[in-house]
Amino acid sequence: MGTNGSTMLEPLRQGLPPLDPASVSNAASCALPPRYEAVRDARQFTRRTLDQWDIGNRFDDVCLVVSELVTNALRHALPADTPRPCDQDAPVRLHLMRWTERLVCAVRDPSHDSPVAGDSEDFSAESGRGLFLVDSFADGWGWHPLAGTLNGKVVWALFRLGPSA
């Protein structure tokens, strides 16, 4: 079944900060395979996207947050016992959405567990500080379960962008 851009964002809209989805000036998303290398893919995708949108100057903060959100999502997407429909090879998806003075990164994963700050069971040195870092670098974040036929949840982070120079 084909999904166009607007329906793809539908489940995200319900829990996003109060921004009018119709006023999104740019949106991009990429599916991430359930492997830890996906964090690198997410960073590369984020850099390309922010450069295209002329907000590459925010890359460091945004990339750090994207890395943490994707790492957390992979931690939930990777267990072998996660029930997964056959047609869903990529249980994790990264969405970047830009308004004039806002950028939202949203990561979808198949788990219904709420994200917990201070989760320090880490599989890499820089993990574990996850949501604390997200909280420090983003201007806001939150999460919500997906509605309808979609399993899992979306965790999002919001960045304020200054007026373009």
Secondary structure as UniProt FT lines:
FT   HELIX           5..13
FT   TURN            14..15
FT   HELIX           21..23
FT   STRAND          26..32
FT   TURN            36..37
FT   HELIX           38..52
FT   TURN            53..54
FT   HELIX           56..58
FT   HELIX           59..77
FT   TURN            80..81
FT   TURN            86..87
FT   STRAND          92..99
FT   TURN            100..101
FT   STRAND          102..109
FT   TURN            117..118
FT   TURN            125..126
FT   HELIX           130..137
FT   STRAND          140..145
FT   TURN            148..149
FT   STRAND          153..160
//
